[in-house]
């Protein structure tokens, strides 16, 4: 199974790219939110993507779907677990930032979810019913960067590592998020309690 590709951009279309890796060209489908991040990429530029790979008896032709972050791919796997949402429908649906979709799921915002391409109110209700309570980490997928001073305790470092290495935040941005959380709740003294406070603050934004 293919989980990650890094190569040279050969071709870019509306919803997919052709990526040359070694001597093989891979056609990779991209959600709109991922394609937007490649807007400045041109023929010959290097591109690296986390890959969701699917091949079934009903769909023998392999399908590769690309994401910038491992957390985005993980969100996608949750998203397609919802009844009536398969990988191809999900690719078309992801036309707003994944962190915003995750926040809408956690807050039960059906209006926001029906802004996803091809998602009506009934399917939006299924999404909330299936995924509510599972979206905490995805609300934290990277946002605008800002700098802030930060304490140097080990539990803080652990949370920073999750935010930067797993969720794709830049170090300065992660420090801002943690500093804000500690300012709101100085009693957060474990990785779990601090991460919970970071999440609570971001979902309220």
RODRENGU-274580 format. One record per residue: residue in three letters; x, y, z of N, C-alpha, C in turn. Coordinates in steps of 0.1 Angstrom, whole numbers, plus 5000, padded with zeros to 4 digits. Example, Ala and Ser with C-alpha at 12.3 -4.5 7.8 and 13.67 -1.06 7.14 Angstrom:
ala513249435078512349555078513249675078ser512849785071513749895071512950005079
***
This chain:
unk500849885000500050005000500950135000unk500450234993501250354992500750455003unk501650505011501250595022501850735021unk502850745012503550875011504250884998unk504150994991504851014978505551144978unk506851144973507551274971508251264958unk507851364949508451364936508251494929unk508251484916508251604907506851624901unk506351744901505051774895505151774880unk504451684874504351684859503151754853unk502051744860500851804855499851834866unk499151944864498151974874496852004868unk495751934872494451964867493552014878unk492252024875491352084885491352014898unk491251884898491151804910492151694912unk493251704904494351604905495651644900unk496651574904498051604898498651474893unk499651494885500451374880501851404886unk502251304895503451324902504451214898unk505651254894506751164889507551124901unk507551004905508350944916509250834910unk510550864910511450764902511150774888unk510750664882510450664867508950634866unk508150654876506750624876505950744879unk504850774870503950884872502750844880unk502450904891501250864899500150974897unk498950934894497851024894497251034908unk497251154914496851164927495651264928unk494451224933493351314935493651404947unk493151524946493351624957492051694961unk491751694974490551774978490951924975unk489852004973490052144970490952214980unk490852184993491652245003493152215002unk493452094996494852064994495352124981unk494552124971494952184958495252324959unk494552394968494752544970496152564975unk496752474983498052494988499152464978unk498752414967499752384956499552484944unk498852594947498552694937499752754930unk500852764939502052824934503052724927unk502652594928503552494923503452494907unk504552474901504652464886505352334882unk505252304869505852184863507352184867unk507752064873509152054877509352074892unk508352134899508552164913508352034921unk509052024933508851914942507651924950unk506951804951505651794959505751674967unk505351684980505351564989503951554995unk503351444995501951425000501851295008unk501051295018500551175025499451125016unk499350995015498450925005497450835012unk496150855008495150755012495050664999unk495150535001495150444990493950354991unk493250344980492050254980492050164967unk491850034969491549944958490649834963unk489549814958488649714962488149624950unk487449524953486849434942485949514934unk485149594940484149674933484849794925unk486049834930486749944924488249894922unk488449804912489749744910490849844907unk490449964900491550064897491950134910unk493250134913493750204925493350354925unk492950404936492750544938493650604948unk494450704945495350774954494850914957unk494650944970494151074974495251134983unk495651264980496751324986496451434996unk497251445007497051535017498451595022unk498451725026499651785031500151725044unk499251695053499551655066498951515069unk499651435078499151305082497851325089unk497651435097496451455104495251475094unk495551535083494451555073494051425068unk494951335065494651205060493851125071unk494251135083493551075094492051125095unk491951255094490551315094489751245082unk490351235071489651185059489151045062unk489950965069489650825072488450825081unk488350915091487150925099485950965091unk486151065082485051125074484351015065unk485150935059484550825050483950715058unk484050715071483350615079481950645081unk481550765077480150805078479350735067unk478150695070477350625060477050715048unk477150665036476850735024477950825019unk479150825026480250905022481450815018unk481650795006482850715001483950814998unk485150754995486350834992486150944981unk485550904970485450994959484451114963unk483351084970482451184974483151274985unk483951214993484651295004485651384998unk486351344987487351434981486651554976unk485551544969484851654964484251744975unk483951684987483251754997484251855005unk485451815005486451895014486852025007unk485952115007486252245000486352365010unk486352335023486652435033487752375043unk488452455050489552395058489052285067unk489952185069489552065077489352105091unk490152205096489852245110488452305112unk487952375102486652435103485552325102unk485852225094484852105093484852035107unk485952015112486051945125485352025136unk485552165136484852245146483352245144unk482852245131481452235128480852105133unk481551995132481151865137480951865152unk482051925159482051925173480952015179unk480552115172479552215177478252185171unk478052085162476852055156476352155147unk477252225140476852335131476452275117unk475252245115474752185103474852275091unk474652405094474652505083476052505077unk477052505085478452505080478752375072unk478252265077478552135071477852125057unk476652185056476052185043476652275032unk477652345037478452425027479452335020unk479652215025480552115018479852075005unk480652064995480152024982479451884982unk478251874979477551754978476951704991unk477051785002476551745015475251815018unk474151745019472851805023472651795038unk471551845043471251845057471251705063unk470651615056470551475061471851415063unk472751425053474051375054474851445065unk474651575066475351655077474951605091unk473751565092473251515105473951375108unk474151295097474851175099476351195103unk476951295097478351325100478451365115unk477551445120477651485134477351365143unk476351285140476051175148477151075149unk477851055137478950955137480251005143unk480551135141481951185144482051275156unk480951325161480951415172481751345184unk482651425190483451365201484751305196unk485051295183486251235178487151345170unk486751465171487351565162488251665169unk488551635182489351735190490651775184unk491451675180492751705175492751775161unk491651755154491551805140491151955140unk490551995151490252145153491552225154unk492552155158493852225160494752225148unk494352165137495252165125495552315121unk496652335116497352465117496452585113unk496752695120496152825118497252935116unk496753065117497753165115498853175126unk500053205122501153205131501253335140unk501553315152501953435161502853385171unk503653475177504753445186504253475200unk504753395210504353415224505453355233unk505653405245506553345254505953215260unk506853125265506252995269507152935280unk506452875289507152795300507952675294unk508852625301509752525295509552385302unk508452355308508252225315508152115305unk508451995309508351875301507051855295unk505951865303504651845298504251945287unk504752065288504552165277505252115264unk506452065266507252025254506451905247unk505851815255505151705249503951755240unk503251855245502051915238502551985226unk503652055227504252125215504652035204unk505151915208505551815198504351765191unk503251745198502051695191501551805181unk501551925186500952035177501852055165unk503152045166504052075155504251945146unk504551835152504951715144503751635139unk502651635146501451555142500451645135unk500251765140499151855135499651965126unk500951975124501352065113501552215117unk501452245130501552385133503052425133unk503252555129504652605130504952625145unk506252615149506652625163506052755170unk506252865163505752995170504252985172unk503552935163502052925164501652825175unk502352715176502052615187502352675200unk503452755201503752825214502652925218unk502152995208501053085211499853015216unk499452905210498352825214498452775229unk499652725232499952665245499952785255unk500652895252500653005261499253055264unk498453065254497053105256496353015266unk496552885264495952785272496352795287unk497652815289498152825302497752955309unk497553055301496953185307495553165311unk494753085303493353065307493252965319unk494152865319494052765330495452735335unk496052815344497352785350497452655357unk496252595360496252465367496452345358unk496652375345496852265336498352215337unk498552105343499952065346500351935341unk499451875332499751745326499551765311unk500151675303499951685288498451685285unk497751595291496351575288495551695291unk495751755303494951865307495251995299unk496552005295496952115287496452105273unk496551985267495951965254494451995253unk493751945264492351975265492052125265unk492852195272492652345273492952415260unk494052365253494352415240493152395230unk492652275230491552235222490352325225unk490052345238488852415243488952565237unk490152615238490352755234490152765219unk490652675211490652685197489252655191unk488452565198487152545193486152665196unk486552745206485752865209486152985200unk487152975193487553085184486653105173
***
